[in-house]
Amino acid sequence: MTTTVTAGVQTLATCTLGAMRTALTAAGLSIDTRPAAPILAHVHIATAGGRLRVSGTNFDTTVTANVADAVVVDDVDQVFVVNHAELLGNLVAAAKGDTKRVADAQQVSLSRLEDGTIALGVAGFQLPLTAGRLDDYPNLPTMPDPARFCEVDLDLLRDLTARSAVAVGKDQLLPIFTALKVTLDQAGLHMEATDRYRITRGTIPITTGQATSTTLVPAKPFAAALSKITGSSAFIAVLDDATLVLTIGHATIWLRAQDGEFPNLDKVQAVGDKVTFQRDALVKILTKAAHLSLKGDPRAALRLEIHPDHITLYPRTRDAEAIAGVDVPAHAEISEPFSIGFNPAYLLDMLGSLPDGDQVTLVATPGGRPGAWHTEEANHFHHIIMGMRLPKP
């Protein structure tokens, strides 16, 4: 290929507006609103190997995305850094007045002017971009050996992460509980989360097993990457330093492991009697009872009274428990009825986290011990909620 120079403008690469915007959106997942250093508000753009690559980092998270339909004009590799918000904002502004389909199909270009300024060509305009010092930009990670990756169904990974995130802690003073524990082994991909009061555990299959490797992934950027980056499949690897690498479509995400030691949750098991309900009936009544309890006293337990053929739910409103509860048909092999209390907000979260199924199963015992919830059709995912003490009658 030959270098194109027009009136002092050296065209480096061309692509469609939609492809560039997609790559910038992916890279932006690793750019903080208030970056730790001014240079981290920029994206690193490289034309190498015939590809146009856009990268962003905040040290803990790095995202690199190839612009899908880019044509690199110059044989010589070019590397520069420009302000992310400015570049993306120009693309968004240039799309105004057009339908998304028409706007995404527009051709855009990146060029270097005679004075070295990087310019964006869009909608017939040449717009100079604010550049940063390349020497100030952090070194970007290199792609690991492809043999280290295993393939996982992207939809299953998204579902597992969304359900596990319900139990992720929000207290930044306890950062270890804001992480997801991810383990890869011969049996599949295992994910755990806890905020000390509830636990989620789930497993999904992977196409190729590997030696056991475990990491603690910051839950927020991991979930954001899965929800914002599109693709048909995902490839995942855990490196020797516990960095998790995830490739989806044209984007690759590096997530540095969360520092600290995750608690051993293997000993936290819900044992006891198994109670099975029809899902629809349980969801309807439990949702109403939980909201009534939250409105009355959010700190009070919602009482579930377990009987052989039904359970009775007693919300707590204001300073007193409901005089009469509502029954939900159930099946429990128990010798005598017992009651167990749960945080009503956690029960609502549990309902949203459980996979679809005709039945919901609770494994629990009296006395404030943990209770495990799952659906019969999806035993690979369990939601464990710590029981609450009930007031004495």
N, C-alpha and C positions, 0 to 999 in steps of 0.2 A: 504494500500500500504506500501511497505518497502523502506527504503532508499538504493540507489545504491551507493556503494563506490568501485571504481576501482583504484588501485595504488595511493591512497591518494586523489582521485577525487570524490567528493560527487555530483552526478547529481541531480539538482533541478527540471528541467523541460526540455521537448523536444518539438519540433514543426517543421514545414517546414520552409524553408528559406523565401518563399513567404509570409507566414502568419506573420512572425516576421517583415519582411521589411514593410508590409502594416501597422502594428501597429506602428512601429517606424516613418514612414512617417506621420501618423496622429498626433502622439504626437509631432513631430517636428514642426507642425504648430504654437505651442505656445512657441517655443524656438527661441529667437532673434539671429541674426547674431553676435551682440555684446551685450551679456546679461548684465543686470545691476549688477549682482554679478556672480562670477565664478561658484557657485553651480547651477545656472540656465542654465548652458550649459549641465547639466546632465538630464537623465531620471530616474524617480522613477519606479522601477520594484518590483512587489509584487506577491507572489504565495499565494493566499488565496481562500478558498472555492472551491478548485480544478481548479482554473483559473489562468492564467498568465496574469497579467495586467501591461501595460506600460503607464506611465503618464508623461506629461511635463507641465510646467507653466512658465509664466513671470509675475505673479501676476494679470494682467488684463485678460489674457486668460489662461484657463486650458483645456487640452485635455487628456482624459483617453480612452485607447483602449484595449480591450481584444484580445489576440492572438487567432485567430479563432480555430485552431486545436491543441492547446497546451495540453500536458499531464503533469500534475504536479506529480512528483515522490515522494516527501517527504510530509508526513502528517503534518509536522510542518510548519506553515506559515513562509515564508522568505521574507524579505524586504531589498533592497539595492539600491544604486544609482550609475550609471555608465555614462561615457561620451557618449552623444548621437551621436556626429559626428564620434567618433571612432567605436562604435558598428555598426552603419549603414554603415560606410565605409568598415569595414571588410566583411559584408554581400555582399556588391556590388562587392568587389574584388573577393570573393569566387565564385561569379556567372560568372566570366569571362571565356570565352571558351565554355560555354554551351548556348543552346537556353534558352529563358526565361522560357519555360515550364519545361525543365529539371532542370534548376537552382532553380526555385520556389519549385520543389518537393524534393529538398535535405533536409535531416534531419539535424537540428542544435540542440544544447543543451546549457543550461546555468548550470554551475557547480561552486562549491565552493571548492578550494584547501585546503590543510591542514593548510596553513598559513592564511586562510581567504580570499585569493584573489578570485575574481569572474572571471571565464574563459568562453570563448565562444568556443564551439566545432563545427567546421565546416570544411567540406572537408577533414576530417581525422586529422585536427590540433586542438590543445588546445591552444587558444590565451588568455593571461591574459588581462583584461580590466582595464582601469583607473577608480578607484572608488572615490566617494566623501563621505564626512561625512554625514551620514543619519540625524544627529541632526541639521545640517545646512539647510536641505531642508525644504521649506515651507510646512505647513499643507495643504493637499489637501481637496477640498470640498467633502461633502458626497452626495449621490444620494437622491434627494427629493422624496416625496411620489408619487408613480406612478399615483395616482388619480389627480395630478396637471397637468399632461401632456394631450395635445390634439394631435391628429394625423393629419398630413397635407400631401398632395401629394408632394413628393420630387421634381418631375419635375416642378410642378407649382411654388414651393417655389424657386427653382433655377432660373426659368425664371423671376419671379417677382423681385428677388434680383438683377439679372443682369440688368434688365431694370431700376430699381430704382437707381442703382449705377451711372447711367449716370449723375444724378443731384447732386451727392455727391461732396461737396467741397474738394479741395486739399490743402487749406491754413492751415498749422498746427498752425498758430497763431490764428486761429478761429476754435478750435477743435470741437465745437458744430455742425458745418456744415459738419464735416467728419463722422457724425453718421447717421444711419437709425432709424427713429422712427417706432417702431413695437408695434401694439396694438392688443390684443386678446380680443374678446368679443363674444356674441351670434351670431353675423352676420358673423364672420370669422376672418381671419388674415389681418390686414390693415398695409400698409407700406408707409411711406412718406420720401422724401429726398429733400433737397434744398441746393443750393450754393448761394442763394439770388437773382439769375438772372433767375432761372428756378426751376420748382417744378415737381416732379413725385408723383403720387398717384395711389395706386393699392390695390385690395382686392382679396383674394383667400379663398375658403371655408375650413373649418376644420370639422372634423368628430363629435366632441363634443364641444358645446359651453361652455363658462365659464364666471364668473364675469369679468368685464372689468379690464384689467391690461395692463400697458404701460411701455415701456423701450426705452432707446436710445442705440442702439447697434453700436459699432465701425464697420464701414462698411467693412474695409479691411479684418480683420480676419474672419468676418462672411461670406463674399463672398468666401474667401479662403477655409474655412471649407466645404462649400457647393460644391465647385468645385473639391476638392481633395479627400474627403471621399466618398466612394461608399456605396450604400445600396438601398434597395427597398422601404423604407418608412422613414418618419421622425416624431419624436415626440418632441414637443416644449412646454416649460413652462416658465413663468415669476415669479420669486420668490418675496417674500415680500420686499427684498432689491433691487429689479429691476434687479437682475442678470438674464440673459437669459440662459436657459439650453436647449440644442439641442442634441437629440440622433439620430444618423444615423447608422444603422447596428450595428457593434461591438464597435462604438466609441461614446463618450459623450463629448460635448463641453460646458464649462461654460464661459460666456462672461460678465465681469463686466460692468455695465452701464456707459455710458459716462457722466461725470459731466457737469452740466449746464442745462439751460432751453431752450428747443427747441421752436422756434417761432411758434405762433399760425397761421397756414396756412389756417384755415377754412374761413377766411375773404377774402382770395385771390381767387377770382372766375373769370373765363373768361365768360363774358356775351356779348351778341350781336348777330350778324348774323351768321348763320350756312352755311358753304361752304363745299360742298362735291366733292371730286375728285376721279377719277379712280387711284388706288394706283400705278400701273406700270408706267403710264404716268407721274405721279407726281414725283416718285422716280427718273426716268431717267433724267428729265429736272432739277429738283431741285438739284440733285447731281452735275451736270455740272455747274449750275449757282452759287452754293455755293462755289465750288472750284475756279471759276473765281474770285469771290469776295474776297476770302481769299488770292489769289495770288496778287490781286490788292491792297486792303487796308483791312486788317483783322479787323480793328476797325469800318469800315463802315457797315451800314445796307444793307442787301439784300432787295430790295423793291418788294413787292407783290401787284399788282394792281388788285383789286377784281371787276369783272363784273358779270352780272347775269348768263352768260353761259360759262364763262372762267375766268382764272386768267392769268395775264402777269407777268413774272419774269424779273427783271432788275438787273443784277449784276453790281457792281461798280469796274471798272478796273482803276488802277492808281488814277488820280485825278478827273475822270469823270464817270458818270453813263453811262451804255450802251444806245446808241441812239435808238436802237430797241430791244424790249424784245421778249421772246418766250411765246406763248400761251399754256396753258394746259386746256383741257376741264373741266368744273366744273358746278355745279348747286348752285346758291345762290339766295335766296329770298331777294333782296335788291332793294331800290328805286332808288339809284344812285351809280355809282362806287366810290370806295374809295381805298386808299393805306395804307399799313401797313409795317413797317420795322422790320426785325429780324436779330439777330446775325447769320451769315451764318454757323459758327462752331456749334452753338447750333442746327441749323436745321439738319445738318448732323448727330449729335448725336441722335436727335429725330427720324430720319428715322430708325436708328438701334435699337431703343428702343421699337418702336411700335410693338405690336403683328401682326401676319399675318392677312390679310383680303383683300377683293376685293376693298374696298373703304376706303379713309381717310377723316376724317371730321375735319375742323378747325372752332372753334367758336371764333370770334374776332370782334372788333370794331375799327374805326380809332382813331388816337390820341395817339399812343404809349402804349395802354393798353395791358394787358396780352392776349395771344392767347392760347387756349387749343386744343391739337391734340389728336385724338384717332381713332381707327378703329371701324366700325359699329359692327363687330363681337365680339369685346372685349371692351365693355363699362366699364369693371372693372378696366381699366388702362388708365390714362390720363397723358399727358406730357404738362405742362404749361410753356410757354416761355414768358418772359417779352418783350414787344415791345420796339423798339428803335425809337428815333426821326429821322425823315427824313429831309434832307436839303431842305430848301425852294427853289422852282424853280426860 
